C-alpha cells in the first residue's frame, strides 16, 4: 500500500481488516511456490502433448507462432518508429 492510500491514524482506529487486498498475509512465499509448481506441471503436460503430435501439426504450430511473433515485432517497430 502506498502512502497516498494509507488512512491517517489517530491511534484509536482499528487495524486494517484481514480481507484488505493490500495487506500482506505472510504466506506469500507459499503462494509463489504453489504458482511455480502449477506452472511447471502445466509446462510439462504441454511438452508431453506437443512431443506426441505428428510432424504436420507441429509445423502448423510453428507457423502460427512465427505469425504471432512477426506481428508483435512489427507492432513494436511501428510504435517506436524503428
PDB file of N, CA, C and O in Angstrom, chain B, residues numbered from 101:
ATOM      1  N   UNK B 101       0.855  -1.169   0.000  1.00  0.00           N
ATOM      2  CA  UNK B 101       0.000   0.000   0.000  1.00  0.00           C
ATOM      3  C   UNK B 101       0.898   1.227   0.000  1.00  0.00           C
ATOM      4  O   UNK B 101       1.846   1.302   0.781  1.00  0.00           O
ATOM      5  N   UNK B 102       0.610   2.179  -0.859  1.00  0.00           N
ATOM      6  CA  UNK B 102       1.399   3.401  -0.901  1.00  0.00           C
ATOM      7  C   UNK B 102       0.892   4.371   0.139  1.00  0.00           C
ATOM      8  O   UNK B 102      -0.203   4.214   0.680  1.00  0.00           O
ATOM      9  N   UNK B 103       1.705   5.376   0.412  1.00  0.00           N
ATOM     10  CA  UNK B 103       1.337   6.363   1.424  1.00  0.00           C
ATOM     11  C   UNK B 103       0.097   7.157   1.028  1.00  0.00           C
ATOM     12  O   UNK B 103      -0.613   7.668   1.895  1.00  0.00           O
ATOM     13  N   UNK B 104      -0.165   7.263  -0.246  1.00  0.00           N
ATOM     14  CA  UNK B 104      -1.324   8.037  -0.703  1.00  0.00           C
ATOM     15  C   UNK B 104      -2.622   7.393  -0.224  1.00  0.00           C
ATOM     16  O   UNK B 104      -3.572   8.093   0.127  1.00  0.00           O
ATOM     17  N   UNK B 105      -2.662   6.065  -0.211  1.00  0.00           N
ATOM     18  CA  UNK B 105      -3.893   5.360   0.118  1.00  0.00           C
ATOM     19  C   UNK B 105      -3.983   4.952   1.588  1.00  0.00           C
ATOM     20  O   UNK B 105      -5.006   4.413   2.009  1.00  0.00           O
ATOM     21  N   UNK B 106      -2.951   5.193   2.365  1.00  0.00           N
ATOM     22  CA  UNK B 106      -2.995   4.830   3.789  1.00  0.00           C
ATOM     23  C   UNK B 106      -3.866   5.826   4.542  1.00  0.00           C
ATOM     24  O   UNK B 106      -3.734   7.036   4.359  1.00  0.00           O
ATOM     25  N   UNK B 107      -4.747   5.321   5.383  1.00  0.00           N
ATOM     26  CA  UNK B 107      -5.555   6.245   6.187  1.00  0.00           C
ATOM     27  C   UNK B 107      -4.690   6.888   7.268  1.00  0.00           C
ATOM     28  O   UNK B 107      -3.727   6.299   7.757  1.00  0.00           O
ATOM     29  N   UNK B 108      -5.058   8.084   7.614  1.00  0.00           N
ATOM     30  CA  UNK B 108      -4.348   8.769   8.684  1.00  0.00           C
ATOM     31  C   UNK B 108      -4.797   8.166   9.998  1.00  0.00           C
ATOM     32  O   UNK B 108      -5.986   8.139  10.313  1.00  0.00           O
ATOM     33  N   UNK B 109      -3.823   7.681  10.763  1.00  0.00           N
ATOM     34  CA  UNK B 109      -4.148   7.010  12.015  1.00  0.00           C
ATOM     35  C   UNK B 109      -4.037   7.987  13.175  1.00  0.00           C
ATOM     36  O   UNK B 109      -3.045   8.705  13.302  1.00  0.00           O
ATOM     37  N   UNK B 110      -5.073   8.009  14.029  1.00  0.00           N
ATOM     38  CA  UNK B 110      -5.035   8.844  15.219  1.00  0.00           C
ATOM     39  C   UNK B 110      -4.732   8.021  16.465  1.00  0.00           C
ATOM     40  O   UNK B 110      -4.779   8.543  17.579  1.00  0.00           O
ATOM     41  N   UNK B 111      -4.423   6.745  16.288  1.00  0.00           N
ATOM     42  CA  UNK B 111      -4.103   5.878  17.411  1.00  0.00           C
ATOM     43  C   UNK B 111      -5.293   5.129  17.950  1.00  0.00           C
ATOM     44  O   UNK B 111      -5.120   4.144  18.668  1.00  0.00           O
ATOM     45  N   UNK B 112      -6.496   5.560  17.631  1.00  0.00           N
ATOM     46  CA  UNK B 112      -7.705   4.920  18.134  1.00  0.00           C
ATOM     47  C   UNK B 112      -8.424   4.079  17.084  1.00  0.00           C
ATOM     48  O   UNK B 112      -9.419   3.423  17.393  1.00  0.00           O
ATOM     49  N   UNK B 113      -7.934   4.090  15.854  1.00  0.00           N
ATOM     50  CA  UNK B 113      -8.618   3.353  14.800  1.00  0.00           C
ATOM     51  C   UNK B 113      -8.233   1.871  14.858  1.00  0.00           C
ATOM     52  O   UNK B 113      -7.121   1.533  15.263  1.00  0.00           O
ATOM     53  N   UNK B 114      -9.150   0.993  14.453  1.00  0.00           N
ATOM     54  CA  UNK B 114      -8.846  -0.434  14.473  1.00  0.00           C
ATOM     55  C   UNK B 114      -7.833  -0.794  13.380  1.00  0.00           C
ATOM     56  O   UNK B 114      -7.692  -0.058  12.404  1.00  0.00           O
ATOM     57  N   UNK B 115      -7.142  -1.900  13.536  1.00  0.00           N
ATOM     58  CA  UNK B 115      -6.196  -2.309  12.496  1.00  0.00           C
ATOM     59  C   UNK B 115      -6.952  -2.667  11.213  1.00  0.00           C
ATOM     60  O   UNK B 115      -8.152  -2.939  11.251  1.00  0.00           O
ATOM     61  N   UNK B 116      -6.248  -2.666  10.083  1.00  0.00           N
ATOM     62  CA  UNK B 116      -6.931  -2.995   8.829  1.00  0.00           C
ATOM     63  C   UNK B 116      -7.526  -4.393   8.871  1.00  0.00           C
ATOM     64  O   UNK B 116      -7.017  -5.286   9.548  1.00  0.00           O
ATOM     65  N   UNK B 117      -8.610  -4.560   8.135  1.00  0.00           N
ATOM     66  CA  UNK B 117      -9.287  -5.852   8.136  1.00  0.00           C
ATOM     67  C   UNK B 117      -8.455  -6.896   7.413  1.00  0.00           C
ATOM     68  O   UNK B 117      -7.676  -6.545   6.527  1.00  0.00           O
ATOM     69  N   UNK B 118      -8.599  -8.197   7.770  1.00  0.00           N
ATOM     70  CA  UNK B 118      -7.814  -9.239   7.106  1.00  0.00           C
ATOM     71  C   UNK B 118      -8.216  -9.458   5.655  1.00  0.00           C
ATOM     72  O   UNK B 118      -7.502 -10.139   4.919  1.00  0.00           O
ATOM     73  N   UNK B 119      -9.347  -8.894   5.225  1.00  0.00           N
ATOM     74  CA  UNK B 119      -9.758  -9.034   3.829  1.00  0.00           C
ATOM     75  C   UNK B 119      -9.192  -7.922   2.970  1.00  0.00           C
ATOM     76  O   UNK B 119      -9.492  -7.853   1.778  1.00  0.00           O
ATOM     77  N   UNK B 120      -8.371  -7.041   3.555  1.00  0.00           N
ATOM     78  CA  UNK B 120      -7.746  -5.959   2.807  1.00  0.00           C
ATOM     79  C   UNK B 120      -6.774  -6.552   1.789  1.00  0.00           C
ATOM     80  O   UNK B 120      -5.800  -7.192   2.185  1.00  0.00           O
ATOM     81  N   UNK B 121      -7.011  -6.356   0.479  1.00  0.00           N
ATOM     82  CA  UNK B 121      -6.149  -6.993  -0.521  1.00  0.00           C
ATOM     83  C   UNK B 121      -4.730  -6.446  -0.531  1.00  0.00           C
ATOM     84  O   UNK B 121      -3.833  -7.094  -1.071  1.00  0.00           O
ATOM     85  N   UNK B 122      -4.499  -5.269   0.052  1.00  0.00           N
ATOM     86  CA  UNK B 122      -3.173  -4.679   0.064  1.00  0.00           C
ATOM     87  C   UNK B 122      -2.370  -5.071   1.298  1.00  0.00           C
ATOM     88  O   UNK B 122      -1.196  -4.718   1.412  1.00  0.00           O
ATOM     89  N   UNK B 123      -2.980  -5.781   2.203  1.00  0.00           N
ATOM     90  CA  UNK B 123      -2.306  -6.178   3.427  1.00  0.00           C
ATOM     91  C   UNK B 123      -1.594  -7.509   3.192  1.00  0.00           C
ATOM     92  O   UNK B 123      -2.186  -8.453   2.668  1.00  0.00           O
ATOM     93  N   UNK B 124      -0.339  -7.577   3.578  1.00  0.00           N
ATOM     94  CA  UNK B 124       0.428  -8.808   3.420  1.00  0.00           C
ATOM     95  C   UNK B 124      -0.010  -9.818   4.472  1.00  0.00           C
ATOM     96  O   UNK B 124      -0.137  -9.478   5.648  1.00  0.00           O
ATOM     97  N   UNK B 125      -0.240 -11.052   4.052  1.00  0.00           N
ATOM     98  CA  UNK B 125      -0.715 -12.075   4.975  1.00  0.00           C
ATOM     99  C   UNK B 125       0.396 -12.945   5.511  1.00  0.00           C
ATOM    100  O   UNK B 125       0.168 -13.728   6.433  1.00  0.00           O
ATOM    101  N   UNK B 126       1.595 -12.832   4.963  1.00  0.00           N
ATOM    102  CA  UNK B 126       2.700 -13.622   5.473  1.00  0.00           C
ATOM    103  C   UNK B 126       2.887 -14.949   4.763  1.00  0.00           C
ATOM    104  O   UNK B 126       3.917 -15.593   4.959  1.00  0.00           O
ATOM    105  N   UNK B 127       1.945 -15.384   3.955  1.00  0.00           N
ATOM    106  CA  UNK B 127       2.106 -16.659   3.263  1.00  0.00           C
ATOM    107  C   UNK B 127       2.373 -16.437   1.776  1.00  0.00           C
ATOM    108  O   UNK B 127       2.033 -17.288   0.953  1.00  0.00           O
ATOM    109  N   UNK B 128       2.978 -15.303   1.426  1.00  0.00           N
ATOM    110  CA  UNK B 128       3.316 -15.003   0.030  1.00  0.00           C
ATOM    111  C   UNK B 128       4.315 -16.017  -0.535  1.00  0.00           C
ATOM    112  O   UNK B 128       4.147 -16.431  -1.682  1.00  0.00           O
ATOM    113  N   UNK B 129       5.342 -16.438   0.206  1.00  0.00           N
ATOM    114  CA  UNK B 129       6.264 -17.443  -0.355  1.00  0.00           C
ATOM    115  C   UNK B 129       5.568 -18.761  -0.695  1.00  0.00           C
ATOM    116  O   UNK B 129       5.915 -19.407  -1.683  1.00  0.00           O
ATOM    117  N   UNK B 130       4.595 -19.157   0.111  1.00  0.00           N
ATOM    118  CA  UNK B 130       3.870 -20.395  -0.165  1.00  0.00           C
ATOM    119  C   UNK B 130       3.052 -20.255  -1.443  1.00  0.00           C
ATOM    120  O   UNK B 130       2.998 -21.180  -2.254  1.00  0.00           O
ATOM    121  N   UNK B 131       2.423 -19.114  -1.621  1.00  0.00           N
ATOM    122  CA  UNK B 131       1.645 -18.876  -2.841  1.00  0.00           C
ATOM    123  C   UNK B 131       2.552 -18.860  -4.064  1.00  0.00           C
ATOM    124  O   UNK B 131       2.197 -19.393  -5.115  1.00  0.00           O
ATOM    125  N   UNK B 132       3.714 -18.250  -3.925  1.00  0.00           N
ATOM    126  CA  UNK B 132       4.665 -18.204  -5.035  1.00  0.00           C
ATOM    127  C   UNK B 132       5.145 -19.598  -5.379  1.00  0.00           C
ATOM    128  O   UNK B 132       5.264 -19.935  -6.557  1.00  0.00           O
ATOM    129  N   UNK B 133       5.420 -20.408  -4.385  1.00  0.00           N
ATOM    130  CA  UNK B 133       5.864 -21.777  -4.612  1.00  0.00           C
ATOM    131  C   UNK B 133       4.775 -22.592  -5.310  1.00  0.00           C
ATOM    132  O   UNK B 133       5.059 -23.338  -6.247  1.00  0.00           O
ATOM    133  N   UNK B 134       3.555 -22.450  -4.862  1.00  0.00           N
ATOM    134  CA  UNK B 134       2.439 -23.183  -5.485  1.00  0.00           C
ATOM    135  C   UNK B 134       2.274 -22.752  -6.941  1.00  0.00           C
ATOM    136  O   UNK B 134       2.061 -23.590  -7.818  1.00  0.00           O
ATOM    137  N   UNK B 135       2.370 -21.449  -7.198  1.00  0.00           N
ATOM    138  CA  UNK B 135       2.247 -20.964  -8.579  1.00  0.00           C
ATOM    139  C   UNK B 135       3.368 -21.527  -9.444  1.00  0.00           C
ATOM    140  O   UNK B 135       3.129 -21.883 -10.598  1.00  0.00           O
ATOM    141  N   UNK B 136       4.574 -21.616  -8.917  1.00  0.00           N
ATOM    142  CA  UNK B 136       5.688 -22.184  -9.668  1.00  0.00           C
ATOM    143  C   UNK B 136       5.495 -23.658  -9.958  1.00  0.00           C
ATOM    144  O   UNK B 136       5.774 -24.117 -11.066  1.00  0.00           O
ATOM    145  N   UNK B 137       5.020 -24.404  -8.972  1.00  0.00           N
ATOM    146  CA  UNK B 137       4.793 -25.843  -9.163  1.00  0.00           C
ATOM    147  C   UNK B 137       3.689 -26.078 -10.187  1.00  0.00           C
ATOM    148  O   UNK B 137       3.828 -26.928 -11.067  1.00  0.00           O
ATOM    149  N   UNK B 138       2.594 -25.331 -10.076  1.00  0.00           N
ATOM    150  CA  UNK B 138       1.499 -25.482 -11.030  1.00  0.00           C
ATOM    151  C   UNK B 138       1.965 -25.107 -12.440  1.00  0.00           C
ATOM    152  O   UNK B 138       1.631 -25.789 -13.409  1.00  0.00           O
ATOM    153  N   UNK B 139       2.731 -24.033 -12.549  1.00  0.00           N
ATOM    154  CA  UNK B 139       3.269 -23.639 -13.847  1.00  0.00           C
ATOM    155  C   UNK B 139       4.176 -24.702 -14.436  1.00  0.00           C
ATOM    156  O   UNK B 139       4.123 -24.965 -15.638  1.00  0.00           O
ATOM    157  N   UNK B 140       5.005 -25.317 -13.609  1.00  0.00           N
ATOM    158  CA  UNK B 140       5.874 -26.392 -14.080  1.00  0.00           C
ATOM    159  C   UNK B 140       5.091 -27.600 -14.554  1.00  0.00           C
ATOM    160  O   UNK B 140       5.431 -28.211 -15.567  1.00  0.00           O
ATOM    161  N   UNK B 141       4.047 -27.942 -13.826  1.00  0.00           N
ATOM    162  CA  UNK B 141       3.218 -29.086 -14.233  1.00  0.00           C
ATOM    163  C   UNK B 141       2.499 -28.820 -15.557  1.00  0.00           C
ATOM    164  O   UNK B 141       2.427 -29.697 -16.417  1.00  0.00           O
ATOM    165  N   UNK B 142       1.972 -27.612 -15.713  1.00  0.00           N
ATOM    166  CA  UNK B 142       1.296 -27.263 -16.962  1.00  0.00           C
ATOM    167  C   UNK B 142       2.294 -27.275 -18.114  1.00  0.00           C
ATOM    168  O   UNK B 142       1.983 -27.745 -19.208  1.00  0.00           O
ATOM    169  N   UNK B 143       3.483 -26.761 -17.866  1.00  0.00           N
ATOM    170  CA  UNK B 143       4.519 -26.752 -18.897  1.00  0.00           C
ATOM    171  C   UNK B 143       4.913 -28.169 -19.298  1.00  0.00           C
ATOM    172  O   UNK B 143       5.050 -28.463 -20.486  1.00  0.00           O
ATOM    173  N   UNK B 144       5.096 -29.044 -18.317  1.00  0.00           N
ATOM    174  CA  UNK B 144       5.457 -30.434 -18.608  1.00  0.00           C
ATOM    175  C   UNK B 144       4.350 -31.145 -19.380  1.00  0.00           C
ATOM    176  O   UNK B 144       4.627 -31.910 -20.304  1.00  0.00           O
ATOM    177  N   UNK B 145       3.110 -30.897 -19.007  1.00  0.00           N
ATOM    178  CA  UNK B 145       1.990 -31.517 -19.727  1.00  0.00           C
ATOM    179  C   UNK B 145       1.939 -31.015 -21.169  1.00  0.00           C
ATOM    180  O   UNK B 145       1.692 -31.792 -22.091  1.00  0.00           O
ATOM    181  N   UNK B 146       2.168 -29.740 -21.357  1.00  0.00           N
ATOM    182  CA  UNK B 146       2.183 -29.188 -22.703  1.00  0.00           C
ATOM    183  C   UNK B 146       3.291 -29.778 -23.546  1.00  0.00           C
ATOM    184  O   UNK B 146       3.096 -30.060 -24.728  1.00  0.00           O
ATOM    185  N   UNK B 147       4.453 -29.969 -22.944  1.00  0.00           N
ATOM    186  CA  UNK B 147       5.568 -30.566 -23.685  1.00  0.00           C
ATOM    187  C   UNK B 147       5.253 -32.015 -24.069  1.00  0.00           C
ATOM    188  O   UNK B 147       5.547 -32.436 -25.187  1.00  0.00           O
ATOM    189  N   UNK B 148       4.661 -32.773 -23.154  1.00  0.00           N
ATOM    190  CA  UNK B 148       4.315 -34.159 -23.474  1.00  0.00           C
ATOM    191  C   UNK B 148       3.308 -34.231 -24.619  1.00  0.00           C
ATOM    192  O   UNK B 148       3.430 -35.067 -25.514  1.00  0.00           O
ATOM    193  N   UNK B 149       2.327 -33.357 -24.582  1.00  0.00           N
ATOM    194  CA  UNK B 149       1.330 -33.333 -25.662  1.00  0.00           C
ATOM    195  C   UNK B 149       1.998 -32.938 -26.973  1.00  0.00           C
ATOM    196  O   UNK B 149       1.762 -33.560 -28.009  1.00  0.00           O
ATOM    197  N   UNK B 150       2.836 -31.899 -26.924  1.00  0.00           N
ATOM    198  CA  UNK B 150       3.496 -31.422 -28.135  1.00  0.00           C
ATOM    199  C   UNK B 150       4.420 -32.493 -28.728  1.00  0.00           C
ATOM    200  O   UNK B 150       4.477 -32.662 -29.946  1.00  0.00           O
ATOM    201  N   UNK B 151       5.133 -33.206 -27.874  1.00  0.00           N
ATOM    202  CA  UNK B 151       6.092 -34.195 -28.378  1.00  0.00           C
ATOM    203  C   UNK B 151       5.397 -35.371 -29.065  1.00  0.00           C
ATOM    204  O   UNK B 151       6.033 -36.080 -29.845  1.00  0.00           O
ATOM    205  N   UNK B 152       4.127 -35.591 -28.799  1.00  0.00           N
ATOM    206  CA  UNK B 152       3.403 -36.699 -29.421  1.00  0.00           C
ATOM    207  C   UNK B 152       2.627 -36.285 -30.668  1.00  0.00           C
ATOM    208  O   UNK B 152       1.980 -37.122 -31.298  1.00  0.00           O
ATOM    209  N   UNK B 153       2.681 -35.023 -31.027  1.00  0.00           N
ATOM    210  CA  UNK B 153       1.959 -34.560 -32.213  1.00  0.00           C
ATOM    211  C   UNK B 153       2.662 -35.033 -33.483  1.00  0.00           C
ATOM    212  O   UNK B 153       3.883 -35.193 -33.498  1.00  0.00           O
ATOM    213  N   UNK B 154       1.891 -35.255 -34.544  1.00  0.00           N
ATOM    214  CA  UNK B 154       2.512 -35.560 -35.834  1.00  0.00           C
ATOM    215  C   UNK B 154       3.264 -34.334 -36.371  1.00  0.00           C
ATOM    216  O   UNK B 154       2.998 -33.202 -35.965  1.00  0.00           O
ATOM    217  N   UNK B 155       4.193 -34.576 -37.275  1.00  0.00           N
ATOM    218  CA  UNK B 155       5.047 -33.500 -37.788  1.00  0.00           C
ATOM    219  C   UNK B 155       4.260 -32.394 -38.478  1.00  0.00           C
ATOM    220  O   UNK B 155       4.629 -31.225 -38.364  1.00  0.00           O
ATOM    221  N   UNK B 156       3.189 -32.725 -39.188  1.00  0.00           N
ATOM    222  CA  UNK B 156       2.435 -31.680 -39.880  1.00  0.00           C
ATOM    223  C   UNK B 156       1.748 -30.732 -38.889  1.00  0.00           C
ATOM    224  O   UNK B 156       1.651 -29.532 -39.144  1.00  0.00           O
ATOM    225  N   UNK B 157       1.278 -31.266 -37.773  1.00  0.00           N
ATOM    226  CA  UNK B 157       0.664 -30.397 -36.762  1.00  0.00           C
ATOM    227  C   UNK B 157       1.717 -29.543 -36.064  1.00  0.00           C
ATOM    228  O   UNK B 157       1.464 -28.381 -35.746  1.00  0.00           O
ATOM    229  N   UNK B 158       2.901 -30.116 -35.824  1.00  0.00           N
ATOM    230  CA  UNK B 158       3.986 -29.330 -35.231  1.00  0.00           C
ATOM    231  C   UNK B 158       4.353 -28.168 -36.151  1.00  0.00           C
ATOM    232  O   UNK B 158       4.577 -27.049 -35.691  1.00  0.00           O
ATOM    233  N   UNK B 159       4.412 -28.443 -37.455  1.00  0.00           N
ATOM    234  CA  UNK B 159       4.750 -27.393 -38.413  1.00  0.00           C
ATOM    235  C   UNK B 159       3.683 -26.309 -38.442  1.00  0.00           C
ATOM    236  O   UNK B 159       4.006 -25.128 -38.569  1.00  0.00           O
ATOM    237  N   UNK B 160       2.406 -26.696 -38.324  1.00  0.00           N
ATOM    238  CA  UNK B 160       1.326 -25.703 -38.256  1.00  0.00           C
ATOM    239  C   UNK B 160       1.468 -24.823 -37.021  1.00  0.00           C
ATOM    240  O   UNK B 160       1.270 -23.610 -37.090  1.00  0.00           O
ATOM    241  N   UNK B 161       1.812 -25.437 -35.890  1.00  0.00           N
ATOM    242  CA  UNK B 161       2.016 -24.660 -34.651  1.00  0.00           C
ATOM    243  C   UNK B 161       3.185 -23.706 -34.827  1.00  0.00           C
ATOM    244  O   UNK B 161       3.100 -22.545 -34.428  1.00  0.00           O
ATOM    245  N   UNK B 162       4.284 -24.180 -35.424  1.00  0.00           N
ATOM    246  CA  UNK B 162       5.445 -23.315 -35.651  1.00  0.00           C
ATOM    247  C   UNK B 162       5.061 -22.121 -36.523  1.00  0.00           C
ATOM    248  O   UNK B 162       5.475 -20.994 -36.251  1.00  0.00           O
ATOM    249  N   UNK B 163       4.278 -22.362 -37.560  1.00  0.00           N
ATOM    250  CA  UNK B 163       3.860 -21.288 -38.459  1.00  0.00           C
ATOM    251  C   UNK B 163       2.985 -20.276 -37.721  1.00  0.00           C
ATOM    252  O   UNK B 163       3.133 -19.071 -37.923  1.00  0.00           O
ATOM    253  N   UNK B 164       2.079 -20.750 -36.871  1.00  0.00           N
ATOM    254  CA  UNK B 164       1.222 -19.835 -36.109  1.00  0.00           C
ATOM    255  C   UNK B 164       2.047 -18.995 -35.143  1.00  0.00           C
ATOM    256  O   UNK B 164       1.800 -17.800 -34.985  1.00  0.00           O
ATOM    257  N   UNK B 165       3.025 -19.621 -34.501  1.00  0.00           N
ATOM    258  CA  UNK B 165       3.884 -18.883 -33.564  1.00  0.00           C
ATOM    259  C   UNK B 165       4.695 -17.842 -34.320  1.00  0.00           C
ATOM    260  O   UNK B 165       4.818 -16.704 -33.865  1.00  0.00           O
ATOM    261  N   UNK B 166       5.255 -18.220 -35.479  1.00  0.00           N
ATOM    262  CA  UNK B 166       6.013 -17.254 -36.287  1.00  0.00           C
ATOM    263  C   UNK B 166       5.144 -16.061 -36.663  1.00  0.00           C
ATOM    264  O   UNK B 166       5.593 -14.917 -36.595  1.00  0.00           O
ATOM    265  N   UNK B 167       3.908 -16.322 -37.059  1.00  0.00           N
ATOM    266  CA  UNK B 167       2.998 -15.252 -37.454  1.00  0.00           C
ATOM    267  C   UNK B 167       2.722 -14.308 -36.286  1.00  0.00           C
ATOM    268  O   UNK B 167       2.740 -13.088 -36.452  1.00  0.00           O
ATOM    269  N   UNK B 168       2.469 -14.865 -35.122  1.00  0.00           N
ATOM    270  CA  UNK B 168       2.183 -14.037 -33.939  1.00  0.00           C
ATOM    271  C   UNK B 168       3.404 -13.217 -33.562  1.00  0.00           C
ATOM    272  O   UNK B 168       3.282 -12.027 -33.273  1.00  0.00           O
ATOM    273  N   UNK B 169       4.585 -13.837 -33.560  1.00  0.00           N
ATOM    274  CA  UNK B 169       5.809 -13.119 -33.187  1.00  0.00           C
ATOM    275  C   UNK B 169       6.094 -12.014 -34.202  1.00  0.00           C
ATOM    276  O   UNK B 169       6.449 -10.900 -33.814  1.00  0.00           O
ATOM    277  N   UNK B 170       5.947 -12.302 -35.480  1.00  0.00           N
ATOM    278  CA  UNK B 170       6.180 -11.276 -36.500  1.00  0.00           C
ATOM    279  C   UNK B 170       5.226 -10.102 -36.335  1.00  0.00           C
ATOM    280  O   UNK B 170       5.636  -8.949 -36.472  1.00  0.00           O
ATOM    281  N   UNK B 171       3.969 -10.377 -36.043  1.00  0.00           N
ATOM    282  CA  UNK B 171       3.009  -9.281 -35.871  1.00  0.00           C
ATOM    283  C   UNK B 171       3.344  -8.445 -34.640  1.00  0.00           C
ATOM    284  O   UNK B 171       3.207  -7.222 -34.665  1.00  0.00           O
ATOM    285  N   UNK B 172       3.780  -9.094 -33.569  1.00  0.00           N
ATOM    286  CA  UNK B 172       4.170  -8.334 -32.362  1.00  0.00           C
ATOM    287  C   UNK B 172       5.402  -7.482 -32.620  1.00  0.00           C
ATOM    288  O   UNK B 172       5.464  -6.329 -32.192  1.00  0.00           O
ATOM    289  N   UNK B 173       6.384  -8.046 -33.321  1.00  0.00           N
ATOM    290  CA  UNK B 173       7.597  -7.286 -33.630  1.00  0.00           C
ATOM    291  C   UNK B 173       7.257  -6.097 -34.516  1.00  0.00           C
ATOM    292  O   UNK B 173       7.756  -4.995 -34.290  1.00  0.00           O
ATOM    293  N   UNK B 174       6.414  -6.307 -35.522  1.00  0.00           N
ATOM    294  CA  UNK B 174       6.009  -5.195 -36.388  1.00  0.00           C
ATOM    295  C   UNK B 174       5.241  -4.136 -35.616  1.00  0.00           C
ATOM    296  O   UNK B 174       5.394  -2.942 -35.872  1.00  0.00           O
ATOM    297  N   UNK B 175       4.414  -4.569 -34.672  1.00  0.00           N
ATOM    298  CA  UNK B 175       3.672  -3.614 -33.838  1.00  0.00           C
ATOM    299  C   UNK B 175       4.626  -2.781 -32.998  1.00  0.00           C
ATOM    300  O   UNK B 175       4.468  -1.564 -32.903  1.00  0.00           O
ATOM    301  N   UNK B 176       5.620  -3.427 -32.386  1.00  0.00           N
ATOM    302  CA  UNK B 176       6.604  -2.698 -31.579  1.00  0.00           C
ATOM    303  C   UNK B 176       7.431  -1.752 -32.446  1.00  0.00           C
ATOM    304  O   UNK B 176       7.721  -0.627 -32.040  1.00  0.00           O
ATOM    305  N   UNK B 177       7.808  -2.208 -33.638  1.00  0.00           N
ATOM    306  CA  UNK B 177       8.578  -1.335 -34.534  1.00  0.00           C
ATOM    307  C   UNK B 177       7.769  -0.101 -34.919  1.00  0.00           C
ATOM    308  O   UNK B 177       8.305   1.005 -34.981  1.00  0.00           O
ATOM    309  N   UNK B 178       6.490  -0.292 -35.173  1.00  0.00           N
ATOM    310  CA  UNK B 178       5.662   0.845 -35.553  1.00  0.00           C
ATOM    311  C   UNK B 178       5.468   1.810 -34.377  1.00  0.00           C
ATOM    312  O   UNK B 178       5.392   3.022 -34.573  1.00  0.00           O
ATOM    313  N   UNK B 179       5.390   1.279 -33.182  1.00  0.00           N
ATOM    314  CA  UNK B 179       5.221   2.148 -32.007  1.00  0.00           C
ATOM    315  C   UNK B 179       6.468   2.969 -31.730  1.00  0.00           C
ATOM    316  O   UNK B 179       6.377   4.137 -31.349  1.00  0.00           O
ATOM    317  N   UNK B 180       7.633   2.361 -31.922  1.00  0.00           N
ATOM    318  CA  UNK B 180       8.889   3.039 -31.613  1.00  0.00           C
ATOM    319  C   UNK B 180       9.538   3.626 -32.861  1.00  0.00           C
ATOM    320  O   UNK B 180      10.652   4.145 -32.785  1.00  0.00           O
ATOM    321  N   UNK B 181       8.871   3.557 -33.995  1.00  0.00           N
ATOM    322  CA  UNK B 181       9.379   4.112 -35.265  1.00  0.00           C
ATOM    323  C   UNK B 181      10.768   3.601 -35.587  1.00  0.00           C
ATOM    324  O   UNK B 181      11.662   4.374 -35.931  1.00  0.00           O
ATOM    325  N   UNK B 182      10.942   2.298 -35.475  1.00  0.00           N
ATOM    326  CA  UNK B 182      12.252   1.696 -35.774  1.00  0.00           C
ATOM    327  C   UNK B 182      12.302   1.322 -37.237  1.00  0.00           C
ATOM    328  O   UNK B 182      13.313   0.800 -37.706  1.00  0.00           O
TER     329      UNK B 182
END
